[in-house]
Amino acid sequence: MTTQMQRRQFLSTTATAFGALTLSGCMTRGADLTDAGYGPLVHDPNGLLDLPEGFSYRLLSSLGDAMSDGGTVPNKADGMGCLPLPGGEIALVRNHELKQADEPGGAIADGYDRIAGGAVLPGGTTTLVLDAATLEKKREYRSLAGTIRNCSGGVTPWGSWLTCEEHVTKADDIGPEKLGRDHGWVFEIPADAEGQVDPVPLKAMGRFNHEAACVDPETGIVYLTEDRDDSVLYRFIPKVCGKLAEGGRLEAMVIDAMPDTRNHDAPLMPVGKSYPVRWIALDDVEAPEDDLRERAAAQGASIIARGEGIHMGPDELYVCSTSGGAAKYGQVFKLVPGRGAGPDRFELFFESENAAQFNYGDNLTVGPNGHLIVCEDQYTPIVDNRLIGITPAGEPYAFGRLRMQTELAGGCFSPDGKWFFVNAYAPTRTIAITGPWKV
C-alpha cells in the first residue's frame, strides 16, 4: 500500500465533490462484474458503506476514541487480523501505517525506535478485544510502538499477528530526524498480549518493503509479499515451527517457464494455467542496501507487480498484485503448496480487464465459503473504493462500496465466520459486517 502524501492530501479535500457525484448519479460502476454475489448494493443513509440487501454493519472503533490504556485510537488503520481468545472473546490486532510526523494517539513511553533525542515513532499496532457473541468492546490498547508504516501482515495458527513494516529507512538516514535503528522488519504480536509487546524484529524473515504474510498451518512456512513494482514472492522456513524468533531460511519463488508474472509485456501468463514452482535460498537477508528482490531476480526469481495481500485458504493461498495485468488494474494469484507430495504450483487465478471490474486490489481475505473479498485502493483523484468478491470460479462481484474518500484495508473474518471486519484507512474506522453469507 504505497502511500503517496500528495494524493492523500488531495483526497482529504474531495469528499464533498465525491458526495455530489454519487447523488447526481454521474458515477457508474459495476460494468463487467457478475451477478454471482449478493445482489445490488443498497445506499447507506449514514454515508459510510453501501452493502447488499440483508447485510448490515456496526461501527466498532474510530479515530480519536479513548482507549483503555489512556491513549486514543490512532489514524491510518491498515492490515488487521482476527484471533480467538479464551473466555468467549476475540481480538482484532490492527496495524497503523504511521510515519515519523504522524500523531501517535497519545504519549508513548517506549517502543522499537525513536527519533534521536525525541519521541517514540508512532507506527505499530492497536488491539481491540470484543465479546465474540455480541461484539461488545471489552478493551482497546496499543500493542506495538516505535515502528514505521505497519502496512499489512497475517495471523498465525499459534495465535499471533505478524505486522510488517513497509518502510526500509536505515538508522541516521533522515537528516535531522535521525533514527536509532534500521527498519523494514516483521514483528510478532500475540493476540493475548495485554499491552505493548517487547518489539523484537524477526530479522531472519528479511529486510525489505514488507506488505503481508500468511502461514501454512500444516507446515508452519510463512509466505511474504513485497510492495514494489519488481517484487518477488518469499517464503520463510522456520527452524522451529511456531517459534519465528529462533530463525530460519528465507527463499524466493522461481517459475522457470514464467520469469515475469506481471503480464505487462509478452509473453502473457494465462488465467488458470498451473506452473510448477521451485524455491531458491537467499543470503544476506538483512539487506542493508535494500536489494533483496534484485538479488533474488538475478538468481532467477519470478517478478510480481506490487505484491500486496496474501491469505491462506483451505489448501491454497492467494496473492494480490495491485498493478499487475495487461490493463495494469490488478491480478490475484493462487499458490498450492506441495507439502512434500510434489512441487508447489502457481497460477494466475484472476486478472482485471478494466477499472469497473477491479481497480487496484490490495488487502484480501478468503471467506469460510471460499469466496475472496478484496479491498480496493484506487489511485485516482476521486476514489470510489469497493469490496470486491471473487467466487472460487473466478467470478467478480461488488460486495461493498465505501462512501469515504479513503482506502479499504484489513478485511478479515471472525473465527465463527459470522462477522467480516474491515478498516477505512483515514480517518480510522473499524467496521463489522454481517448478513446472509453464501454457504
C-alpha positions in Angstrom: 0.0 0.0 0.0 2.4 2.6 -1.1 1.2 5.9 0.4 1.5 9.0 -1.7 1.3 12.0 0.6 0.2 14.4 -2.2 -2.6 12.0 -3.1 -3.7 11.7 0.5 -3.8 15.5 1.0 -5.7 15.9 -2.2 -8.3 13.3 -1.3 -9.0 15.0 2.0 -10.4 17.9 0.0 -12.5 15.9 -2.4 -15.2 14.3 -0.1 -17.7 17.0 -1.0 -17.2 16.5 -4.7 -17.5 12.8 -4.3 -20.8 13.1 -2.5 -22.2 15.4 -5.2 -21.2 13.0 -7.9 -22.8 10.0 -6.2 -26.0 11.8 -5.5 -26.2 13.0 -9.1 -25.7 9.5 -10.5 -22.7 10.6 -12.5 -20.6 7.8 -11.2 -21.5 4.5 -12.9 -19.6 1.4 -11.6 -20.1 -2.3 -12.0 -19.8 -3.0 -15.7 -18.3 -6.4 -16.3 -19.0 -7.6 -12.8 -21.0 -10.7 -12.5 -24.3 -11.5 -10.6 -22.5 -14.2 -8.6 -22.7 -12.2 -5.4 -25.5 -11.0 -3.1 -27.3 -8.6 -5.4 -27.2 -4.8 -5.9 -25.7 -2.6 -3.3 -28.1 -0.6 -1.2 -27.4 3.1 -0.5 -26.3 3.7 3.1 -28.3 6.6 4.5 -25.4 7.2 7.0 -23.0 7.7 4.2 -20.4 5.2 5.3 -20.7 1.8 3.5 -23.2 0.5 0.9 -23.9 -3.2 1.2 -26.3 -5.7 -0.4 -29.8 -6.2 0.8 -29.9 -8.1 4.1 -26.4 -7.1 5.2 -25.7 -4.6 8.0 -22.7 -3.1 9.7 -21.6 -1.8 13.1 -19.0 0.9 13.7 -16.7 -0.5 16.3 -13.8 2.0 16.6 -13.0 5.4 15.3 -10.0 7.8 15.2 -9.7 9.6 18.5 -11.8 7.2 20.6 -10.5 6.8 24.1 -8.6 3.6 24.6 -8.3 1.7 27.9 -4.6 2.4 28.2 -5.1 6.2 28.3 -4.3 6.8 24.6 -6.6 7.4 21.7 -7.2 5.4 18.6 -4.5 6.4 16.0 -5.1 7.1 12.4 -4.3 5.2 9.2 -5.7 1.8 10.1 -4.4 -0.7 7.7 -3.9 -4.5 7.8 -5.8 -6.4 10.5 -6.3 -9.9 11.8 -9.0 -11.5 14.0 -8.0 -14.2 16.5 -9.9 -16.1 19.2 -9.2 -15.5 22.9 -10.2 -17.5 26.0 -13.5 -16.7 27.7 -15.6 -16.1 24.6 -13.6 -13.1 23.4 -11.9 -12.2 20.1 -9.0 -9.9 19.4 -8.7 -7.6 16.4 -5.0 -6.7 16.0 -4.9 -3.6 13.8 -1.9 -2.0 12.0 -1.4 1.7 11.9 0.6 2.9 8.9 2.1 5.9 10.7 5.3 7.7 9.8 7.6 9.9 11.8 5.5 13.1 11.7 2.1 11.4 12.3 0.1 11.8 15.5 0.6 8.7 17.7 -2.7 8.9 19.7 -1.2 10.0 23.0 2.3 9.8 24.6 4.2 6.6 24.1 6.8 5.8 26.7 8.8 3.2 24.9 9.0 1.2 21.6 11.3 -0.2 19.0 12.8 3.1 17.9 12.5 6.8 18.3 13.8 10.0 16.5 17.2 10.7 18.0 16.6 12.5 21.3 12.9 12.7 20.8 9.6 10.8 20.7 9.0 7.2 20.1 8.0 6.5 16.5 4.2 6.3 16.2 3.8 3.3 13.9 2.7 0.0 15.3 -0.5 -1.9 16.3 -3.5 -1.5 18.5 -5.6 -4.4 19.8 -9.4 -4.3 20.1 -10.9 -7.0 22.3 -14.6 -7.8 21.7 -17.1 -10.2 23.1 -17.3 -12.9 20.4 -21.1 -13.2 20.6 -22.2 -9.6 21.0 -19.2 -7.6 19.7 -19.3 -5.5 22.9 -16.0 -3.7 23.3 -14.1 -5.0 26.3 -10.8 -3.1 25.9 -8.6 -1.4 23.4 -5.0 -0.5 23.7 -1.7 -0.1 21.9 0.2 -3.3 21.4 3.3 -2.3 19.4 5.1 1.1 19.1 8.3 2.5 17.6 7.9 1.2 14.0 7.2 2.9 10.7 4.4 2.3 8.3 3.0 -1.0 9.5 1.1 -1.9 6.4 -0.4 -5.4 6.4 0.6 -8.8 7.9 -1.1 -12.0 8.7 -2.4 -14.2 11.5 -0.6 -17.4 12.7 -2.1 -20.7 13.7 -0.5 -20.3 17.1 -2.5 -17.2 18.0 -0.5 -14.1 16.9 -0.4 -11.4 14.3 2.6 -10.7 12.1 2.8 -7.0 11.5 5.0 -5.9 8.6 6.9 -2.6 8.1 6.5 -1.2 4.6 9.5 1.1 5.0 13.2 0.5 4.7 14.7 3.5 6.3 18.1 3.0 7.9 19.5 4.4 11.1 20.7 8.0 10.5 19.0 8.2 7.1 16.7 11.1 7.6 18.8 14.3 8.1 17.8 16.0 11.3 15.2 13.3 12.1 17.9 10.6 12.7 16.7 7.2 13.8 18.5 4.8 16.1 17.7 1.6 14.2 17.2 0.2 10.7 13.6 -0.6 9.6 11.9 -3.0 7.2 11.1 -5.8 9.5 8.3 -8.2 10.7 7.2 -8.1 14.3 5.0 -10.7 16.1 2.1 -9.6 18.3 0.4 -12.3 20.5 -3.3 -11.8 20.4 -3.5 -12.2 24.2 -0.8 -9.5 24.9 -2.4 -7.2 27.4 -0.3 -4.1 26.4 2.8 -3.2 24.4 4.9 -6.2 23.5 8.7 -6.4 23.5 9.4 -5.2 20.0 11.7 -7.9 18.6 12.4 -7.6 14.8 12.3 -11.0 13.1 15.4 -10.3 11.0 15.7 -13.7 9.5 12.5 -13.0 7.7 14.3 -10.4 5.7 14.6 -6.6 5.5 12.5 -5.3 2.6 9.4 -3.3 1.7 7.1 -5.7 3.5 3.4 -5.9 2.8 1.7 -9.0 4.0 2.3 -12.5 5.4 0.4 -15.8 5.8 1.2 -19.1 7.4 0.5 -22.6 6.0 -0.9 -24.3 9.1 0.3 -27.8 8.0 4.0 -26.8 7.6 4.5 -23.6 9.5 6.0 -22.0 6.5 5.4 -18.2 6.2 4.8 -16.6 2.8 5.6 -13.0 2.4 4.8 -10.3 -0.2 6.7 -7.0 -1.0 5.1 -3.9 -2.3 7.4 -3.0 -5.2 6.8 -2.9 -8.9 9.6 -5.5 -9.3 8.9 -7.6 -6.2 9.2 -11.3 -5.7 7.3 -13.8 -3.6 9.2 -15.0 -0.5 8.8 -17.9 1.9 10.4 -18.3 5.3 11.0 -21.8 6.6 11.5 -21.6 10.4 13.9 -23.7 12.3 11.2 -24.5 14.8 7.6 -24.3 13.7 5.8 -21.6 15.6 9.0 -20.0 17.0 9.9 -17.5 14.4 12.4 -15.6 16.6 14.6 -18.7 16.5 15.4 -18.0 12.9 15.1 -20.0 9.7 15.7 -19.8 6.0 14.3 -17.2 3.6 13.7 -18.2 0.0 12.2 -16.7 -3.2 9.9 -18.3 -5.7 11.1 -19.3 -9.2 8.8 -20.3 -12.1 11.2 -21.4 -14.8 8.6 -21.1 -17.5 7.3 -17.7 -16.3 10.1 -15.4 -15.1 7.8 -12.3 -15.1 4.1 -12.7 -14.0 3.2 -9.1 -14.4 1.7 -9.6 -17.9 2.7 -6.0 -18.8 4.6 -7.3 -21.8 4.5 -10.6 -23.8 4.6 -13.5 -23.1 1.4 -13.3 -21.2 0.6 -15.6 -18.2 -2.8 -17.1 -19.0 -5.5 -17.3 -16.4 -5.9 -20.9 -15.0 -2.7 -22.4 -16.2 -0.7 -24.0 -13.3 3.1 -23.9 -13.2 5.5 -25.9 -11.1 7.5 -23.8 -8.6 10.9 -24.1 -7.1 12.5 -22.0 -4.4 15.9 -20.6 -4.1 17.7 -19.8 -0.8 18.7 -16.1 -0.2 21.7 -14.8 1.6 22.4 -11.6 3.4 18.7 -11.3 4.1 19.1 -8.2 6.3 19.9 -6.4 3.0 21.5 -3.1 4.2 21.3 -1.9 0.5 17.6 -2.8 0.1 18.4 -5.0 -2.8 17.0 -8.4 -1.7 14.4 -8.6 -4.5 17.1 -7.6 -7.1 19.5 -10.3 -6.0 16.6 -12.8 -5.9 15.7 -11.9 -9.5 19.3 -12.2 -10.6 19.1 -15.8 -9.3 16.0 -16.5 -11.3 13.1 -15.5 -9.0 9.9 -14.6 -10.8 8.8 -10.9 -10.8 5.4 -9.8 -9.4 3.9 -6.3 -9.8 3.5 -4.9 -6.3 2.7 -8.0 -4.2 0.1 -6.9 -1.6 -2.5 -9.0 0.3 -1.8 -12.7 0.9 -4.2 -15.1 2.7 -4.4 -18.8 3.3 -7.4 -20.8 2.1 -8.1 -24.5 3.0 -5.3 -25.9 0.9 -4.0 -22.9 -1.1 -3.0 -19.3 -0.7 -4.0 -16.3 -2.7 -1.7 -13.4 -3.5 -2.9 -9.9 -4.8 -0.8 -8.0 -7.2 -2.0 -4.4 -7.2 -0.9 -3.2 -10.6 -0.3 -6.4 -12.5 -2.1 -7.5 -15.7 -2.2 -6.3 -19.3 -4.5 -3.5 -18.2 -2.5 -2.9 -15.0 -5.6 -2.9 -12.8 -4.6 -5.9 -10.7 -4.2 -9.7 -10.5 -4.9 -12.4 -8.0 -2.6 -15.5 -8.0 -3.1 -18.9 -6.4 -0.3 -20.9 -4.9 -0.9 -24.5 -4.0 1.8 -25.9 -1.6 3.0 -29.3 -2.5 3.6 -30.2 1.2 6.0 -33.0 0.4 3.8 -34.7 -2.2 5.2 -32.7 -5.2 6.3 -29.2 -6.2 4.3 -26.2 -5.2 2.2 -24.9 -8.1 1.4 -21.3 -9.0 -1.3 -19.9 -11.3 -3.0 -16.7 -12.3 -6.4 -17.0 -10.7 -7.9 -13.7 -11.8 -6.9 -10.7 -13.8 -8.9 -7.4 -14.1 -9.6 -6.3 -17.6 -10.9 -2.8 -16.7 -11.3 -0.4 -13.8 -15.0 -1.1 -13.4 -14.3 -4.8 -12.9 -11.5 -4.4 -10.4 -9.3 -1.4 -9.7 -6.1 -1.8 -7.7 -6.8 -4.7 -5.3 -4.9 -4.5 -2.0 -5.6 -6.5 1.1 -7.6 -9.7 0.6 -9.0 -12.5 2.6 -10.6 -15.9 2.0 -14.0 -16.3 3.5 -15.4 -19.5 5.1 -17.3 -20.1 1.8 -14.2 -20.0 -0.3 -15.0 -16.6 -1.8 -12.3 -13.9 -1.8 -13.0 -10.4 -0.5 -10.5 -7.9 -1.9 -10.1 -4.3 -0.7 -9.7 -1.8 -3.5 -7.2 1.1 -3.2 -7.6 3.2 -6.3 -5.1 5.7 -7.4 -7.5 8.3 -8.9 -8.2 11.9 -7.9 -11.6 11.0 -6.5 -11.7 7.4 -5.2 -14.7 5.1 -5.3 -13.2 2.1 -3.4 -15.2 -1.1 -3.1 -15.0 -4.5 -1.6 -14.8 -7.0 -4.5 -15.9 -10.6 -4.0 -14.5 -13.3 -6.2 -16.0 -16.7 -6.3 -14.0 -20.0 -6.4 -14.7 -20.0 -10.1 -13.1 -16.6 -10.5 -16.3 -14.6 -10.9 -16.0 -11.0 -9.6 -18.9 -9.1 -7.9 -19.3 -5.9 -5.8 -19.8 -6.7 -2.1 -19.5 -3.2 -0.7 -18.8 0.4 -1.6 -17.0 2.8 0.8 -18.5 6.3 0.8 -15.5 7.9 2.4 -12.5 9.3 0.4 -10.0 6.8 1.6 -9.0 3.2 1.0 -10.4 -0.1 2.5 -8.0 -2.3 4.3 -7.6 -5.1 6.8 -10.5 -7.4 5.8 -10.8 -10.5 8.0 -13.5 -12.9 9.3 -14.3 -13.8 12.8 -13.5 -17.4 13.8 -17.1 -18.4 13.5 -17.5 -16.8 10.1 -20.4 -14.6 11.1 -18.7 -11.3 11.0 -16.4 -9.6 8.4 -14.2 -6.9 9.8 -12.7 -4.1 7.7 -11.0 -0.8 8.2 -11.4 2.6 6.5 -7.9 3.9 6.4 -8.1 7.6 7.3 -9.8 8.8 9.3 -9.7 5.4 11.1 -12.9 3.5 11.1 -13.2 -0.2 12.1 -16.4 -1.8 10.9 -18.1 -5.2 11.4 -20.3 -6.6 8.7 -22.8 -9.4 8.9 -25.6 -10.9 6.8 -26.8 -13.9 4.8 -23.4 -15.3 3.7 -23.4 -17.8 0.9 -22.6 -21.3 2.1 
